[in-house]
């Protein structure tokens, strides 16, 4: 018999970091289910990359999450890896000017969506045979240090760190490893604005460097390839010259 098929779910998988990570996993032999709200980018990625399969879903909806994870297991038989990548930011505003509805939308996707997917994957991994799996969260370097005027995004990414810690602890008894990758300025549509200048802690606006999102994919493949007895708990990958160390 050949090597057992390895099944991964990548949320926010149609574009940007998610698409780069799904592509890298597929290139390493994984079967990858990409989740996202928009059909078109998911379908395009699945058509272009062998081993990638589109599963449209709104991960902020508990019923949708239950449905789509059930569909993945029904099709592929198990789940070995979840990469919680889906997330969004908010408008750069002073704290007292933050729109409450936007705050709730950021929390809904970054925190509740991550929890719902973790909850679904944990249940599958806990009860499947052989038991176990791996959950990796995209924390962003905002899980460590904030940008100016980013309270909603920063708060939610700190919450993701708490979920990573709790998942690591609670997963021990079931062979479920959990880790976090904190990314700084991977080149995507979301970071295109970096070239025009980004608000810095000293009040200035300056361009920031980016790096190839494929390098995030390579980092995730490394984390995912470890045996069940080893785990990368925290991994930070940034553009080498970005203002992160010594920020402010």
C-alpha positions in Angstrom: 0.0 0.0 0.0 1.2 3.6 -0.7 1.4 6.4 1.7 -1.9 7.4 3.3 -3.6 10.4 1.7 -3.2 13.5 3.8 -6.2 15.8 3.9 -6.0 19.6 4.6 -8.5 22.4 4.9 -7.3 26.0 4.2 -9.8 28.8 5.1 -9.6 32.0 3.1 -8.0 29.8 0.5 -9.0 31.4 -2.8 -6.5 34.2 -2.9 -3.4 35.6 -1.2 -1.7 33.7 1.6 -4.4 31.1 1.6 -4.0 30.3 -2.1 -0.2 30.2 -1.8 -0.4 27.8 1.1 -3.0 25.6 -0.6 -0.7 25.5 -3.7 2.3 24.6 -1.6 0.5 21.8 0.3 -0.8 20.3 -2.9 2.7 20.4 -4.3 3.9 18.5 -1.3 1.3 15.8 -1.9 -1.6 16.9 0.2 -5.2 16.9 -0.8 -6.4 20.4 0.0 -10.0 21.7 0.5 -10.0 25.5 0.1 -12.8 27.3 1.9 -14.1 30.9 1.2 -17.2 32.9 0.6 -16.5 33.6 -3.1 -16.9 30.8 -5.6 -14.9 32.2 -8.4 -11.4 32.4 -6.9 -11.8 29.0 -5.3 -12.9 27.4 -8.5 -10.1 29.1 -10.4 -7.5 27.8 -8.0 -8.9 24.3 -8.0 -8.9 24.3 -11.8 -5.2 25.4 -11.9 -3.7 23.3 -9.1 -4.1 19.5 -9.1 -5.0 18.3 -5.6 -6.9 21.5 -4.6 -10.7 21.3 -4.3 -13.2 24.1 -3.9 -15.6 24.2 -0.9 -17.4 27.5 -0.8 -18.7 28.4 2.7 -19.2 31.3 5.1 -17.1 30.4 8.1 -18.9 32.9 10.3 -22.1 30.8 10.0 -22.1 27.8 12.4 -24.4 25.8 10.2 -22.2 26.4 7.1 -19.1 25.4 9.0 -20.7 22.1 10.1 -21.9 21.5 6.6 -18.6 22.1 4.8 -16.4 20.2 7.3 -18.9 17.3 7.0 -18.7 17.5 3.2 -14.9 17.4 3.4 -14.9 14.3 5.5 -17.6 12.6 3.5 -15.5 13.1 0.3 -12.0 12.4 1.6 -12.6 10.2 4.7 -10.7 12.2 7.4 -8.9 15.5 8.2 -5.2 15.8 9.0 -4.6 19.5 8.9 -6.6 22.8 9.4 -4.9 26.1 8.4 -7.1 28.9 9.9 -6.1 31.6 7.5 -9.3 33.6 6.8 -9.2 37.0 8.4 -9.8 40.7 7.7 -8.8 44.1 9.0 -10.7 47.3 9.8 -10.3 50.9 8.8 -7.4 52.7 10.4 -9.1 55.0 12.9 -8.5 56.4 16.4 -10.0 54.1 19.1 -13.0 56.4 19.8 -13.8 56.6 16.1 -14.0 52.9 15.4 -17.3 51.9 14.0 -19.1 49.3 16.2 -20.5 47.3 13.3 -17.1 47.0 11.7 -15.6 46.0 15.0 -18.2 43.2 15.2 -17.5 42.1 11.6 -13.7 41.8 12.3 -14.4 39.9 15.5 -16.9 37.6 13.8 -14.5 36.5 11.1 -11.1 36.6 12.9 -12.3 35.2 16.2 -15.6 33.4 15.9 -14.8 32.1 12.4 -11.5 30.7 13.6 -13.2 29.2 16.6 -16.0 27.6 14.6 -13.5 25.9 12.2 -11.2 24.8 15.1 -14.3 23.4 16.8 -15.3 21.4 13.8 -11.8 20.2 13.0 -11.1 19.3 16.6 -14.2 17.1 16.8 -13.3 15.3 13.6 -9.7 14.8 14.6 -10.7 13.6 18.1 -13.0 10.9 16.8 -11.4 9.7 13.6 -9.3 6.6 13.3 -6.4 7.0 13.4 -7.0 9.8 15.9 -5.3 13.2 15.8 -4.2 15.9 13.4 -2.8 19.4 13.3 -4.3 22.9 13.5 -2.3 25.9 12.5 -3.5 29.4 13.0 -2.5 32.5 11.0 -1.9 35.0 13.8 -0.1 37.8 11.9 2.7 39.7 13.6 -0.2 41.9 15.0 -0.6 39.0 17.4 2.7 40.2 18.9 2.8 44.0 18.3 0.2 46.4 17.0 0.2 48.8 14.1 -1.1 52.3 14.9 -4.9 52.6 14.7 -5.6 48.9 14.4 -7.4 48.0 17.7 -9.9 45.6 16.2 -7.4 43.6 14.1 -4.8 43.6 16.9 -7.3 42.5 19.6 -8.6 39.7 17.4 -5.1 38.4 16.5 -4.2 38.4 20.2 -7.3 36.3 20.7 -6.1 33.9 18.0 -3.0 33.4 20.1 -5.2 32.4 23.1 -7.0 29.9 20.9 -3.7 28.5 19.8 -2.6 28.0 23.3 -5.9 26.4 24.4 -6.0 24.1 21.4 -2.5 23.0 22.1 -3.4 22.2 25.7 -6.7 20.5 25.1 -5.5 18.6 22.0 -2.7 16.8 23.9 -5.0 14.0 25.0 -6.2 13.3 21.5 -3.0 13.6 19.4 -4.0 17.0 18.1 -1.1 19.4 17.7 -1.6 23.1 17.4 0.7 25.9 16.3 0.7 29.4 15.0 2.4 31.2 12.1 2.7 35.0 12.5 3.2 36.6 9.1 4.5 40.1 8.4 4.0 41.7 4.9 3.6 38.7 2.6 3.0 40.1 -0.8 -0.8 39.8 -1.6 -3.6 42.1 -2.7 -4.0 43.1 0.9 -0.4 44.3 1.2 -0.2 46.1 -2.1 -0.7 49.4 -0.3 2.6 48.9 1.5 4.4 50.2 -1.5 2.5 53.6 -1.2 3.3 54.0 2.4 2.0 52.7 5.7 1.4 54.7 8.9 4.2 54.2 11.4 4.2 54.5 15.2 6.1 57.8 15.0 3.3 59.3 12.9 5.1 59.2 9.7 4.0 57.3 6.5 6.6 55.2 4.9 6.7 52.3 2.3 7.4 48.8 3.8 9.0 45.8 2.1 7.1 42.6 1.4 8.1 39.1 0.6 6.8 36.3 -1.6 3.7 34.6 -0.2 5.0 31.3 -1.5 7.6 31.5 1.3 4.6 31.3 3.8 3.5 28.2 1.9 6.9 26.6 2.4 6.8 27.4 6.1 3.4 25.9 6.5 4.5 22.7 4.6 7.3 22.4 7.0 5.0 22.7 10.0 2.5 20.3 8.6 5.1 17.7 7.6 6.3 17.1 11.2 5.5 13.7 12.8 2.8 13.7 15.5 5.5 13.7 18.2 6.9 17.1 17.1 5.3 20.5 16.8 6.2 24.1 15.8 4.4 26.0 18.4 5.2 29.5 17.1 6.8 30.6 13.8 7.3 34.2 12.7 8.1 34.9 9.0 8.5 38.5 7.8 10.2 40.6 5.1 13.8 40.8 6.3 14.0 44.6 6.4 10.5 45.4 7.6 10.1 47.7 10.6 9.1 45.0 13.1 12.1 44.5 15.4 12.4 47.9 17.0 9.0 49.0 15.8 8.1 52.3 17.4 
